Amino acid sequence: MAGKKYVYSFGGGNSEGSGAMKELLGGKGANLAEMASLGLPVPPGFTITTECCVDYFKNGSKLPAGVEKQVKTALAGVEKQMGMKFGDAKNPLLVSCRSGARSSMPGMMETVLNVGLSTKTIPGLIAKTGNERFVYDAYRRLIMMYSDVVMEKAEGIEPAEGKAIRKQLDAMMEELKAKKGYTSDTDLTVEDLKLLCDKFKKQIKTTLNREFPDDAMEQLWGGIGAVLKSWNGKKAVSYRRIEGIPDDWGTAVNVQSMVFGNMGDTSATGVAFTRDPATGDNKFYGEWLINAQGEDVVAGTRTPNPLNQDTCNEQNKHLKSMEELYPELYRQLFDIRNTLEQHYHDMLDIEFTIQEGRLYMLQCRVGKRTGTAALNMAMDMLKEKLIDEKTAVMRVSPAQLDELLHPILDPKAEKSAQLIARGLPAGPGGAVGRIVFHSEEAVKAAAKGEAVVMVREETNPEDVEGMRAATGILTARGGMTSHAALVCRGWGKCCIVGAGCLEINEVAGTMKVDGKVYRAGEIISLNGTRGYVYAGAVATMDSSENPKLQHFMKLVDKYRRLGVRANADNPEDAKIARNFGAEGIGLFRTEHMFYGKNSEKPLFALRKMILSATPEERQKAVKELFHFVKKDIKGTLTAMQGLPVTFRLLDPPLHEFVPSAREARQELAKALGIKLIDIARRAEGLHETNPMMGHRGVRLGITYPEISEMQMRAILEAAAELNRDGHTCKPEIMIPVTCDASEIKFQKEILARVAAEVAKKFKVPAVEYKVGTMIEIPRAALLADQMAAEADFFSFGTNDLTQMTFGFSRDDIGAFLGDYLDKKLLAADPFQTIDQAGVGKLIDIAVKGGRSVKPKLKVGICGEQGGEAKSVEFCHKEGLDYVSCSPYRVPIARLAAAQAAIRCGK
């Protein structure tokens, strides 16, 4: 490692690095190097690479060999450019120390300014500037930042609430201001600042049991070490887990010579965006403060001035803009803004400082933006010919597109909200409402126009009406493919599952968390995109649909190869899916017609069938059920207007549909002409020790062929009637939970007979159909060549395939998944994104095996991962024909498919 280059210098119109070296120099370092090369006024400095961070941790949290020498050489170069010397008593150079990962990350180390100020260098800086107040103001800032960031946070010290060193020092300063009657930090005199600095250092010694360092080099190495340590800080690790950022990226360290915005009324500091990050409007947008340093703009202690008229709002309209006060400097900054946009072809977030009338650029990076802004900027920049079509498609992330489809909690309001619990983000968007614990309560409240959040230990099919009525769903148990998660994602409804810290008593109507009890009727707010639960009402906002969205989605479809279908279970969902651009239904779950709205009669017929004890009883119930099944199937085929629809035969364990309520059982007993005790016995007979691996799917059709026959007849009769009336229907029938080709063959024989009977009945040609299977058992994937001999298509049911490959219960994973992720035993929840190492290998084996027998075998995926971006890219690379996902995720899957094609060069 001794020969490795760890330090890259920039400044004076030259740079050792460039903007293309983001992985090595981090986003900040790469852009500083690029700006310097463009001849922009960048104070000189150097960047310590991300490789150094990686090697630092490999080296037992010690700097790798060669770093100290390279830093000293680079620092000497900065001293030469600035005509100053770091740590010198007469002509001292001061520097800032900042983190800079390749991806901007909350939780990384905050900036430390004015590094190098000490009792040795203070007199020299006073003599040089003739501004004693400025020097001591800079010193008190250094003490506050350094003690907070380097001495406390970087050392992993977690003080009690309100006892953090920065809070203590802030309180001391506020106390002095109040005593003196000051309204602003700028009112503090030299003597006030001297007094504060002395008191600060004594408080640091008392609280942290260490002296504040009074040596310039000790301060610098402390700052560098703090940046490196911050990569493994709790907040940074947590953020990486949420965003899927690899732990081995590391962060860079940026050391840059100081320029000062707090040297009086001709100095200032500010932040700006080259376009409005909230709306995407092509307006220079920013804020600035006179006689201030960078942290003041975002600290909230002073109201920043608007950059220009476009930035004026109710809070700052009484303040002068930079455009008004310093028109020449504003024009210079505006020109730099244009230069940067033309160079980077993107919206940038910039930081600048004015020191005694001279403008300096401290940072630029690609700016964060809302979903609305991302869309508007992409389409505007395409129109301006700043970017091409492929770049425009890549500019909007799937998560940003998701924002456009759901109401969200207002991010500003969320910052001050009281966070009470965290769970798994199972359904996107935001929800605010009164707590209810029962489905009937949710339905009644919705009928009155009231917004409610249904809170449950976990949901089940009997809760569906209440779930649909509720604004959001919160459960203490369950994973990303639990009942609540699957249903809510399908509806695009806000949902948080697996919030294990909640103690829910549905009988008493209470929810307890951290000792506090929340009762039915109290208001809570959910951020389903992040999995956060808040006490009280948090303001929501609509990301209103931009007229540019349709144009954008046309571009998306132009560049994708992968088809996108929807998982839809009724005609209403099918219509939603079509409106979102679905090219067919990849999964119609016949059992879902027994949930939710208007399900009472078909569910009753199904229950009679399930609890039938004789073939005669069952046949009678099957005939009654047939009409309901056919009606829904026909409605869905009509809604899809000739697009392919894949009907999965009845799949779940039958015990799920057996009623537990006494009244429902009495009604069934009466309908079947038996006693209540007989219902109990029959229900007990359906009990299985492991129902997810029990009597379900194709196994039902083998034991009870009449159940398969009824569904097949409903599908083919519905198609025959529609074809006769001028429609074009080509249904696809999917047999679930198969593990052997013989099962498919057995069901195909029934299907062939039914098809012939339907053609004869309607006096029409036989309905064209395809028959395939859902690959969800590892054995089926391994024997894919044999399965393909009997199947026209494969559809991977990745929820069950993941469950059976890992041996994880998808409904109970919430109890231990957090531990696996925290301890880095798993990189991600395998029920959210395809486990490419294991499950992905099975998919690869099955695709190759199936197509070795049938080269044109159609292959898709219908598990929940079908709408997740990384999984979609995997499916693209595997050569699948389509992905199928919840209706509200169809646009996201379309975008992810296009981006995968562009990334892969296809």
Secondary structure, DSSP 8 states (H G I E B T S, - for coil): -TTS--EEEEETTEESS-TT-HHHHHHHHHHHHHHHHTT-----EEEE-HHHHHHHHHTTSS--TTHHHHHHHHHHHHHHHHT-EET-SSSEE-EEEEEEESS--TTS---EEEET--TTTHHHHHHHHS-HHHHHHHHHHHHHHHIIIIIIGGGT----TT--HHHHHHHHHHHHHHHHT-SSGGG--HHHHHHHHHHHHHHHHHHHSS-----HHHHHHHHHHHHHHHTTSHHHHHHHHHHT--TTS-EEEEEEE---S-SSTT-EEEEEESS-TTT--SS-EEEEEES--HHHHHHSSS--EESSGGG--TTTTTS--HHHH-HHHHHHHHHHHHHHHHHHSS-EEEEEEEETTEEEEEEEEE----HHHHHHHHHHHHHTTSS-HHHHHHTS-HHHHHHTTS-EE-HHHHHTSEEEEE-EEEE-SEEEEEEE-SHHHHHHHHHTT--EEEEESS--GGGHHHHHHSSEEEESS--TTSHHHHHHHHHT-EEEE--TT-EEETTTTEEEETTEEEETT-EEEEETTTTEEEES---EE-----THHHHHHHHHHHH--SEEEEE--SHHHHHHHHHTT--SEEEEEGGGGGSSTT-HHHHHHHHHHHT--SHHHHHHHHHHHHHHHHHHHHHHHHHHTTS-EEEE---S-GGGGS--SHHHHHHHHHHHT--HHHHHHHHHHT--SSGGGSS-THHHHHH-HHHHHHHHHHHHHHHHHHHHTT-----EEEE-S--SHHHHHHHHHHHHHHHHHHHHHHTS-----EEEEEE-SHHHHHTHHHHHTT-SEEEE-HHHHHHHHHT--TTTGGGTHHHHHHTTSSSS-TTTS--TTTHHHHHHHHHHHHHHH-TT-EEEE-SGGGGSHHHHHHHHHHT-SEEEE-GGGHHHHHHHHHHHHHHTT-
